[in-house]
Amino acid sequence: MNTQTLFNTDHRSKAIIILIVCLVVLVGAVAVAWLAQRDFGNVEVSNVKFENYNGIPIRAKLLRPVEATTAHPMPGAVYIHGYQNNRETSDAYCIEMARRGFVMLCIDAIGRGNSGNPNDLDDPDFDETYGGQTSFEYLKELPFVDPNRVAMMGHSLGAEMAYAVALHDPTVKALVISGFAYREDASPTNPKNMLMIIAKYDEYRERMTGVDDIEAEWMDTPQTRAAFPVENPQLGVTYGDFGQGTTRRVFVPKIIHLQTSHSSAPVAEVLEWMKNALNPPEGLWISTDNQIWHVKEWATLIAMLAGIATVIPLGLMLLRVRFFRQLQGAVGGKY
């Protein structure tokens, strides 16, 4: 390509038009993502910050159905993301639950995102839940949350933290762990109303479960025998009673580890589980097939690509400015 043609100031209008198109796409995509996260006005989204019991700051995203008020409190849940992630990776579950009448507190675990750094492991104030327990207490104290209908949720390492909170706190009325497995310290009654989601092709399945073939082996392990109230439990079958807090279920979708936080089938499974465990308002319930979190994810991706694309026309426009014109020389064979 003739670079002199690119740098010709007579072609300036083309670069401007392309830049404007990229910016319009970027702004439009950001607006769509913003609206989808808020269920187009039915959910209020805000940033919150509070202190962990050891003084470390925790940042979280709070999704409140607009109908959740002090006069009409609604059920709620804390969601903890996986290793080396932040609260944005909770969107699939948090957006869909908030649309259906749950107050969702999606945290940056301590040491991740914009929360503070953890203490040393040997510090007596080290928090093994990475802010999970304090976040659960914070959620229960919100005036528009019913403290008798609250749950813990998490993915991968975040599920391990959620599990630890639910195992030791009887006020946790339901637990969802995805990309993680319950252990032998679980019982038929503790944690309450526990749903486990683990992918058939999860890359970490042996580390999480101790078995290679989850479908063939997991339901006959010591962990499952300890946690389930029946002999020979089966995958995909619900056991126990939601009212008594004894329900148990293992769902194994044919996906990989990452997809358990971004896949419609696990999200639908969780929505149905939390509906039965926490009883959100019937008037706000939407079919589990009706999911819009994909809109936010795709719009965010388009916005990112459009932002990257603006570099090309903007760069050309700057190179045509006298101050940068000396950079227009041909690329040499040596540096």
Buried (B, 14 or more C-beta within 10 A) or exposed (E): EEEEEBBEEEEEEEBBEBBEBBBEBBEBBBEBBBBBBBBEEBBBBEEBEBEBEBEBBBBBBBBBBEBBEEEEBBBBBBBBBBEEBBBBBBBBBBBBBBBBBBBBBBBBBBBBBEBBEBBEEEEEEEBEBBBBBBBBBBBBEBEBBBBEBBBBBBBBBBBBBBBBBBBEBEEBBBBBBBBBBBBEBBBBBBBBBBBBBBBBEBEBBEEBBBBEEBEEBBBEBEBBBBBBBEEEBEBEEBBBEBEEBBBBBBBBBEBBBBBBBBBBBBBBBBBBBBBBBBBBBEEBEBEBEEBBBBBBBBBBEBBEEBBEBBEEBBBBBEBBEEEEEEEEEEEEEEE
